[in-house]
């Protein structure tokens, strides 16, 4: 694709593009259109929510492990105990993934 052809395609796309219901610069050159502004408020709030969820998930992991230890004592041989022992690793894996992802999002 030739450079002129590429520039024409970009200009045509820019003329049709809308951001937040505001038409793009009619000249297609950019710069003359409205400036995009982002507020840190929603991102800061989302980061705080991610940290809260990370903390709650970490606490849930501890509670789950503690509860599982308590359930094992005195219930050996019950089918439900075996089922709980079987699904514990899957819950730990899921909760750990959520906790770690929330920690990663909060850190950004």
C-alpha positions as CSV (number, residue, x, y, z in Angstrom):
1,X,0.0,0.0,0.0
2,X,1.4,3.4,-1.0
3,X,1.9,6.1,1.6
4,X,-0.6,8.4,-0.1
5,X,-3.2,5.6,-0.1
6,X,-2.6,4.9,3.6
7,X,-3.0,8.6,4.5
8,X,-6.3,8.7,2.6
9,X,-7.6,5.7,4.5
10,X,-6.6,7.3,7.8
11,X,-8.2,10.6,6.9
12,X,-11.4,8.9,5.8
13,X,-11.6,6.9,9.0
14,X,-10.9,10.0,11.1
15,X,-13.8,11.8,9.4
16,X,-16.2,9.0,10.4
17,X,-14.9,8.4,13.9
18,X,-16.8,9.6,16.9
19,X,-15.5,9.7,20.4
20,X,-18.1,10.3,23.1
21,X,-20.6,11.3,20.5
22,X,-18.4,14.1,19.2
23,X,-17.4,14.0,15.6
24,X,-13.7,13.8,14.7
25,X,-11.9,16.8,13.2
26,X,-13.6,17.3,9.9
27,X,-10.2,18.1,8.2
28,X,-9.0,14.7,9.2
29,X,-5.7,16.2,10.4
30,X,-6.2,15.7,14.1
31,X,-5.3,18.3,16.6
32,X,-8.2,20.6,15.9
33,X,-10.8,18.3,17.4
34,X,-11.8,18.2,21.0
35,X,-9.2,17.1,23.6
36,X,-9.8,13.8,25.4
37,X,-9.8,14.2,29.1
38,X,-9.7,11.5,31.7
39,X,-10.4,11.8,35.3
40,X,-8.3,9.9,37.8
41,X,-11.4,9.5,40.1
42,X,-12.9,6.4,38.5
43,X,-9.5,4.7,38.1
44,X,-8.5,5.5,41.7
45,X,-11.8,4.2,42.9
46,X,-11.4,1.0,40.9
47,X,-7.9,0.5,42.3
48,X,-9.3,0.8,45.8
49,X,-12.0,-1.7,45.1
50,X,-9.4,-4.1,43.6
51,X,-7.3,-3.7,46.8
52,X,-10.4,-4.4,49.0
53,X,-11.2,-7.5,47.0
54,X,-7.6,-8.7,47.2
55,X,-7.6,-8.3,50.9
56,X,-11.0,-10.0,51.3
57,X,-9.9,-12.9,49.1
58,X,-6.7,-13.3,51.0
59,X,-8.7,-13.4,54.2
60,X,-11.2,-15.9,52.6
61,X,-8.3,-18.2,51.7
62,X,-7.0,-18.2,55.3
63,X,-10.6,-18.9,56.6
64,X,-11.1,-21.7,54.1
65,X,-7.8,-23.4,55.1
66,X,-8.6,-23.0,58.8
67,X,-12.2,-24.3,58.3
68,X,-10.9,-27.2,56.2
69,X,-8.4,-28.2,58.9
70,X,-11.3,-28.1,61.5
71,X,-13.5,-30.2,59.2
72,X,-10.9,-32.9,58.9
73,X,-10.7,-33.5,62.6
74,X,-13.2,-36.0,63.8
75,X,-14.9,-36.6,60.4
76,X,-12.5,-39.0,58.8
77,X,-14.2,-41.6,56.6
78,X,-17.3,-39.5,55.8
79,X,-18.0,-39.1,52.1
80,X,-18.6,-35.4,52.5
81,X,-15.1,-35.0,54.1
82,X,-13.5,-36.7,51.1
83,X,-15.5,-34.4,48.7
84,X,-14.4,-31.3,50.6
85,X,-10.8,-32.5,50.5
86,X,-11.1,-33.0,46.8
87,X,-12.5,-29.6,45.9
88,X,-10.3,-27.6,48.3
89,X,-7.4,-27.2,45.8
90,X,-9.7,-25.9,43.1
91,X,-11.1,-23.2,45.4
92,X,-7.6,-22.3,46.6
93,X,-6.5,-22.0,43.0
94,X,-9.5,-19.8,42.0
95,X,-9.2,-17.6,45.1
96,X,-5.4,-17.2,44.7
97,X,-5.9,-16.2,41.0
98,X,-8.5,-13.5,42.0
99,X,-6.3,-12.3,44.9
100,X,-3.2,-12.1,42.7
101,X,-5.0,-10.3,39.8
102,X,-6.6,-7.8,42.2
103,X,-3.1,-7.1,43.7
104,X,-1.7,-6.6,40.2
105,X,-4.5,-4.2,39.2
106,X,-4.2,-2.2,42.4
107,X,-0.4,-1.8,41.9
108,X,-0.9,-0.1,38.6
